[in-house]
Structures are given as C-alpha cells and as structure tokens.
Amino acid sequence: MPLTSLARKPPVPVPAIRHPQRPYVKLRKIGQGSFGSVYLVRSSQGATLVMKTVSLHGLPVKEQRAAMNEVRVLQARRHDHLIKYHDSYVTRAPDSKLCIVLEWASGGDLAALIHNRRKAGNRFSEPEILRMLYQMCSALAYCQCAADRHSNRGGCARCDMN
C-alpha cells in the first residue's frame, strides 16, 4: 500500500442526506447549545421525541467528524437506562443541519429531579437512591464495556468496579 494513501483521512461519514417530508413536527424548543438546538417533536406516528439539531454550515471538519461520531455511538448503544436513538439525517445545503432524533425522557433528568426535591424540601428515600445508583452504574458499566470492545481491549471481561 502506498504511503500517500495512509496519510489521507477518510471522508466524514454522514447519515443519509435527505429532506424528510415533515416526519417530525416541532412542538417547542427545550434547549440551546453552542452548536445547535434541541426540540420536542412529534413523529408522523404520534410519538413524542426529542430532536437535536447541529448546524454543519461553516463547522470545521474536525467538529463535523465529532458530530457524525456521536450519531454512530448513539446508534450502537442499547441499554434500558440510556436514552434511545431513533433516527438521524442531514438536511440539504445551504443551511445543512444534522438532526438526531432521540427518546424523550418525560420525567426530566436527574439534575432537575434533585433541584425539584431540594426546592420542595423532600429528601430521597434510601430505596430511591439505591435504584438511581443502580441505574447509573449499570449504564456506565455498559458504556465502558462497549468502549472496551470497540478498542479491542478485551471486552467486558476487563470491566470491573475498582
């Protein structure tokens, strides 16, 4: 193999470029980040989901690769205590956006739950804490094992809770 072919970086893999015929209806904006926005959406089947949009227009290639890698990671992860991936696509230029559709956690996130409990002066019970801790550790162990398998470091046999 010639050395020049080793030096070239592979092209940025992207989800299928398509402009869906409005399979998702935006209900409201629920978040904003430095690279995009997050919307509560309804699918054409009536499911309530979340759509994360990332503007690709003018984004450096390195950041585009990171965004596409996020899609690959989300597609590969399947665990009861992780948000589920549903769909992704890239809208057409000139305003190209990566759209990632995910499960909606209707109960909110842990930070909001803690905030609301603290505000109400309502402490968590020991069984509630143990259940949440189990869910977090289970999801973290799954992600670590998946990362080990992906990097060929021996899979889950190397996972431990040291």
Salt bridges, closest charged atoms under 4 A:
GLU70 OE2 - LYS52 NZ 2.87
ASP87 OD2 - ARG18 NH2 3.03
ASP95 OD2 - LYS97 NZ 3.82
GLU128 OE2 - ARG117 NH2 2.74
ASP148 OD1 - ARG153 NH2 2.57
